[in-house]
């Protein structure tokens, strides 16, 4: 009878929160999220006031 194969090597330890690569990845993800928000959250104004057209006052539910 042949000998059994050797056991597989143990898995590597998972990274901890103190690991620099984990911290760097978290900072990059936060930076990406801030950049995605970009100018969507700002109100654009010019010399004559808001650049966004005013609402017509109607609703989608048929009200005025």
N, C-alpha and C positions, 0 to 999 in steps of 0.2 A: 504494500500500500504506500503511495507517495506521500510525502510530507505536505501539510496544508500550506497555502501561500502565507506570506508574512502579513500582519495586520496593516491597514492603511495608516498613514501618519496622522497625528491629531490635528484638528482644524486650528487655524490661527486664532489668536485671541481677538475678540471684537474691539474696535477702537473705542476709546473713552471720550467723554466730553472735553477732557483736558488736552487731548491730542491736538497738536497744531493743525493737522490736515482737516480735522473735523471742524475746528473753529473757523478755518479759512473757507471751507465749503459753506458753512452757515452764513458767514458774512457776505459771500458772493451771492447766495440765494436771496438774502435780504436786499442787497443792492439791485439785483435783477428785478425784484418785486417793486422797489421804489421807482426804478426807471420805467417799468411798464405803466405805472400810474401816470407818470409824466405830466403833460399839460391837461389831461382830462379833468383833473381836480381843480384847475385854476379857472378864474373868470377873466375872460379877455375883455379889456376895455381900451378905448382909444380916446382921442381928443373930444369926441362927441358922445361919450358914454359907452354903454355896453355894445359889443359887436354881435351879440346873439339876438336874433329877432325876438320881439316880444310875443308872448303867448296870445292866441286868439280868444281865449276864454272858454272855448268849447271843450267838452270832455268826450271820452269814448263811449260813455254810457248814455249819450243822447241829451244830457243836460246842457244848459247854456251858461 
